[in-house]
């Protein structure tokens, strides 16, 4: 049975939260302060997950979503909010997650860096079913077929159009279930992510005939970073350089350690400020890219090491002057936090893509004597609930 709800606030995950009859209600595509009508979808003791049927009283930040797939496609969560409201929500959500999960009092000022909120993605992954390409539907494994994606770059959208045409051709390998497009707007890398059998070389030759700038193997991102198909690279084409500058600014010294180093995005910048940079990465393809990128940039003071962060820190005997960490969504974990607390490098920078794991990791580091020097929200994912955070910690 539908009921009316006043939305108290937005929470991490994209939903709005309200309370009815002592129960927490979560509903998507709403704004704080709105009065909405919702339909219960899942009910547990003390918690109701609902769908939003109607907005009865709109908040000031509501706008008409420009994407025809919004609320059907699961890729975006905030297109119904103006961009100023999105940034304010992310800053508030980050502060709440730190307080709730880590018992951490956030700094009075959380800075924000942001750029153009549309057409920003340089990488996108798509699912394929039959002759259709798209994203998963919101809260579902069903396909939402698309013709374009407004948060993806122009080159990705051009490639979506080409692939949709190719999907209707009998030559398309029907056993390919998902793929990824990565581009610097000049070159295009096409990566097969899920297939029931190997894809023949002639498929990529056919793609090269249809997709301008398609490269075989690594993509040379803007002539600065070679990025192989299995190497990580930041997704927001407008904020790559500002993210790096934000993470490394104000640092200098004899030695720096870049953990979860990828293809060397941060290491190349650190090499300008430190005499020695050790860049540690577990992926073999990424380490090869890192070494290539360092050599091409003339940064002989970068040493690339293939290792997990945990294993490297266990072997490390002396703390460097600065440690930069850009972990995956799972965060640093207890082993890394413990070892950092033992080594006590004087300055840390954490680039985090998940406020929950950031809160957990920071709680351990603050308990070991670190203090927050600066906290910045880097909005790498406009129109979504995802929050990227740069935190500077010092002893």
N, C-alpha and C positions, 0 to 999 in steps of 0.2 A: 504494500500500500504506500503510495507516494506521501511525502510529508514536507513541510517547509522548514528551512534551516537558515540561521544567520551564521555566516562564515566569520570566525574569529581571526584566523590567520592562515597563511600559507605555510606548508611544511615541506621538508625535503622529500622529493619523490614526485612533486608536481601537483599534489592535491591541496585543497583547502580543508581546514579543520573547523568543525563546529560541535556543539553538544546539544543533545536532546534527551530528556528524561534520564540524565546521568550517564549517558553513553556517548563516546566519541564517535563522530561521523566524519568520514573522509569522502570528498567528492571532487572530481576533476573539473578543470576549465572554469574556475570561479576566482573571485578576488576577495581579499579581506574586506569585511564590511558589507558585503552583498547579502541580500535576502534571495534565496534560491529554492526551487522545488526539486527534490531529489527522489530517486527510486532505489530502495535497498537492493543490493545485488548479493552481498555476502554478509552474514551476521555471525558474530562471535560474542561471548560474554564481554560486555563493555565496549564493543567495537562494531561499527557498521560501515561497510564499504558500499558506496552508492554511486549511481550514475546521475548526472545533472540533466534534468528535464527542461527546466525553464529558469531564466533569471528574472526574478520579480522586481528587485530594486538594484540597479547597476551602481557600481563604484566608479569614481571619476577616472580611473586609469584604464577602463575597458575600451577596446577598439575592435573594429571588424577584422577578423583574420583574413589576410590576403590570399592564403593558400586554399584551394578548393578541397584539399584532402585533410585539412586540419580537423582534429577530433575523430577522424576515422583512422588516419595513419598514426602510428605510435611514435614517430620520430620527434615531434615537437609537442610542447606542453604549455607554452606561454604566448602563443600568437594572439591571444585575446587580450593581452596586456600591452600598453605602450612601453617603449623601451626604458624610459625613466623608472617606471613601476617595476619592471623586471629587475633592474639593477638594485633598486632599493630592497626588493624581496630577497634577492640572493645575499645581500649583506646581512639582513636580519636573520635569515635562515642559518647562515654560517655561524653567527654569534650564538644563536639558540642551540645549535648542535654542539658547539664547544662547551657551553654551559651544561647542557643536559647530559651529554655522554662523557665528557672529560672533566666536569666540574671546574672548567677553566673560565676565568673572567677575561673576556676579549678586550683588546685595547680600546680606548675611547674612540679612536679614529681608525677605521678600516678603509684604506684607500681603494679606489677602483680604477682599473685601466680597461678601456673598451674601444671599439672601433665600429665600422659599418656592420649593422646587425643582420644583413641579408647577403646572400651570395658568398658567404665566407668559407665554406668547407672546401678544402683541397682534396679530401678523401671521403668516399662514401661506399657503403656496402649494400648490396641489393640481393633480394631473393628472387628466384625464378620458378614459376609454376606454369606449365604448358607454354603458351605463347605470350606470357605476361611477366613483366619485371616490376618490382616495387619493394616496399618495406612491409614489415609486419603491422597488422592492425593494432590499435591500442588495446592492451590487455588481452591479446589473442595471438595464436600462431597462424591465423589466416592471413593471406596476402592482401595488401592494399596496392593494387596496380596503379602506377603513376606514369605520367607523360613528362613531368618536369618536377623539380624540387627547388623552391625559392631560397633555401638556406645553402644550397650547393653552388659552386662557382659556375660561370658561363660555360667553361669547357666541359665540366661534368654534365651539364644539361644538354650540351650538344651531343655528347657521347650517349646519354640516355636515349635520345631520339634515334641515333644510329642503331643502337642495340635493339630497340623496339621494332625497328624495321627488319633487322636480321633475325629476330626471333620468329618471324612469320615465314622465313625461308626454310626450305626442306633441309638445307645444309647445316642448320643449327643443331649442335649435339644436345639431345634432349636429356642426357644424364647429368648435365651441369645444373646444380641446384642453387648456387649463390656465387657471386663475384664481387670484386672491389675495383673501383676506379680511383686512381691517384693522379694528380696533375699539378703542374706549376703554371698552367695556362698556356704553355708552349708544347710541352711533351705530355703524353698520356701513358700511364702504366695500367695494364689490365691484369688483375690477379684472380685466378680461379680459387675460390675458398672451399667449396663443397661440391664434390663430384663423385659419382659411383664408380668411375673408371678414368684412367688417364685421358687427357685431351690431346689429340694429335697436333703436330706442328702445323698442319695445313689449316687448322682452325685459326691460329694466330696470324698466319699469312693472309687469310681471308679478312680478319679483323683489320690488319694493317692496310688493306686496300680500301677499307671503308672509314677508318678512324684516323684523321690527320694527326701526325705527330706521335703515333703509337710507337713505343720503344720495346725492344725485347730485353728483358732483364732489368737492370737498375735504371732508375730515373735520376737525372742530374738536376736537382732542384735549384732553379735559378742560377745554375753554373757554380753553386757554392757547396752543395751537399749531395753527394751521391747517396741514393736511398734504394736499397735492394727491396725486392718484393716482401721479404720477411722482416724488414727493419721498421721500427717505430719512427714516426715523425709527427710533430704537432699539427693539429687539424685546421686551425684557423689561419688562413693565408694572410690576413690583415694584421695579426698580432704576434707572429713568430718572432720578429726582431725585438718588439717591445717586451715580450715575455722574457727573452734572454737578458735584455738590459736590466729589467726589473730584478731578476734573480741575482745578477752578478754585480750590480752597481755598488760602489763604495767598498769593494773588496780589493785587496792587493797583498802581496807578500811573497814568501819563498815557495810555498807549496800549497797546492789545492788538490782536492780529491773529488772527482765527478762520478757519482754512483748511479747505476741504471742509465748509463751514458748514451745508449742508442747509437746513432750515426755521428755523434759529436757536436750536436747543436750548441750545448753549453760549453763543452770543452774548448772549442775554438775561441770563444769569447774569453774564457778564463786564461787562456794562454797569452793573452795580451796584458794581463795584470799580475801573473805569477811566473816565477822562474821555472817551476816544474809543475806539470799537471798530470796526474794519473787518472785515466778514464777507464772505469771498470764496467764491463757489459757482458752478460751471459750468452747472448745470441751470436753465433759464429758469423752470420751474414752481416750483422750490424757492426761487429768488430772489424771486419774487413772494410766496410764502408768508412768507419771511423779512422782507420789508419790511412786510407786513401785520401779522405778529406783533410786530415792533418798534414799529410805530405804535400798535397796540392796547395794548401794555404801557406806552406813554408813554416809550419809550426813544429819545429824539431823538438821543442820542449814538452810535447804531449807524448806520453807513453800509454798505449792502449793495451789493456789486459783483459783476457777472456776469463771470467769467473763470475760466480754469483756474488752478490754483495755480502751475504752472510759469511761465505768462505774467505773472502778477501779481508773483511774486518777482523776475523779471527786470527789471521796471519799478521796483521798490521801491528807493529810494535810501538810506533811513535805517531802521535796525532799530527796531521797537517794543520796549516794555518786556517784553512777554510774547507768545509765539506758541503757540496751541493748534492741533493738527493731528489730525483724525479721518479718516484716509484710507481708501479702500476696501481690500479684501483684498490688492491688488497692492502696497500700501505707498506710501512716499514716492517712491522711485526716485532714481537718481543725480543728476538735474538739481536736484531739490528739496533733497537733502542737500548738494550742492555750494553752492547759493545760500545756504542757511541758514548753512553754515560761513563763507561770505564776509561775510554781514551780521552774524553773531554776536549775535543777541538774547540778553540775559542769562539768560533762562529760557524753556524749552520744555516743553510737555506733549504727549505723543503718546498718542492713544487708538487702540490697534492691535487688530485682530481676527485676526491671523495671526502666530504666534511666529517663523516663518521669515523673513518680510519685515521684521519688527521687528528681528531679529538683524542682518540686512543693513544696514538703515538706521541702527541704533544704532552699528554698527561704524564707519561713516563719520563720524558725529557725534562719537564718542568720540576718534577719531583726530584730529579737528579741535580738540580741547581741551575738549569738554564732559565732565562727570562726572555719574554717576547720583546724584540726590538721594533719590529714592523710587521704588519699584516696587510696583504693586498689581495683583493678579488680581481683576478684576470678573467674577464668574461669571454672565454674561448668558445662558448656554446650558446649564443643568443637564441631565443625562442624555445629553449629547453630549461629544465630545472637543474642541469649539471653545473657545478660550481668548481672552478679551478682557483686554487689559493696559493699564494707565495708567502711563506712565513720565514722571517729572519729571527734566529735565536742566538743569544750570546750568553756566555758564563760570566 
